[in-house]
Amino acid sequence: MRSLIQKEPGARRAHPALLLDDAEELARTAERLRGLGFEVDWTDRATFPGHERCHAHDAHGNRVELLAIPRGA
């Protein structure tokens, strides 16, 4: 996993993005976060070309992005 800082056009502020090894790890991590009580948002899942992603907010309300390159992409 690598940590990235990403600023999207029109975003109110930059947020950290964690690049996971693959889409399966992304799904497992999202489920783990959900199991810990965090809300995971998949709304933007396919909006970043060549990646799958989801967003969550940390305990301080900061947006955190999780993304992965699907196998075969």
C-alpha positions in Angstrom: 0.0 0.0 0.0 1.3 3.4 -0.9 0.1 6.8 0.4 -0.7 9.4 -2.2 -2.1 13.0 -1.9 -4.6 13.6 -4.6 -6.4 16.8 -5.5 -9.4 16.4 -7.7 -10.7 19.2 -9.9 -13.4 21.1 -8.0 -12.5 19.4 -4.7 -12.8 21.6 -1.7 -9.5 20.4 -0.4 -6.9 17.8 -1.0 -7.3 14.4 0.8 -5.0 11.4 1.2 -5.5 8.4 -1.1 -4.2 5.0 -0.3 -3.3 2.8 -3.3 -4.0 -0.8 -2.5 -2.5 -3.8 -4.3 -5.6 -4.9 -6.2 -9.4 -4.6 -6.3 -9.9 -7.6 -4.0 -7.8 -5.9 -1.3 -9.9 -2.8 -1.8 -13.1 -4.7 -1.2 -11.7 -6.5 1.9 -10.4 -3.2 3.3 -13.8 -1.5 2.7 -15.6 -4.3 4.4 -13.2 -4.2 7.4 -13.8 -0.4 7.7 -17.6 -0.9 7.5 -17.3 -3.6 10.2 -15.5 -1.1 12.4 -18.4 1.3 12.0 -17.1 3.6 9.3 -19.4 4.6 6.4 -17.9 3.6 3.1 -19.0 5.4 0.0 -18.7 3.6 -3.4 -20.5 6.4 -5.4 -17.3 7.3 -7.3 -16.2 3.7 -7.8 -15.5 3.9 -11.5 -15.0 7.7 -12.0 -11.1 7.6 -12.0 -10.0 5.9 -15.2 -8.1 2.7 -14.7 -8.9 2.5 -11.0 -11.7 1.4 -8.7 -12.1 3.5 -5.5 -14.2 4.2 -2.5 -14.1 6.9 0.1 -14.5 7.0 3.9 -14.1 9.6 6.6 -11.6 9.1 9.5 -12.5 9.6 13.1 -11.8 13.3 12.7 -14.1 13.7 9.7 -11.3 13.9 7.1 -12.1 12.3 3.7 -9.8 9.3 2.9 -9.8 7.7 -0.5 -8.9 4.0 -1.1 -8.1 3.0 -4.7 -6.7 0.0 -6.6 -6.0 -0.9 -10.2 -8.2 -3.8 -11.2 -6.4 -7.0 -12.5 -6.1 -6.9 -16.2 -6.4 -3.1 -16.4 
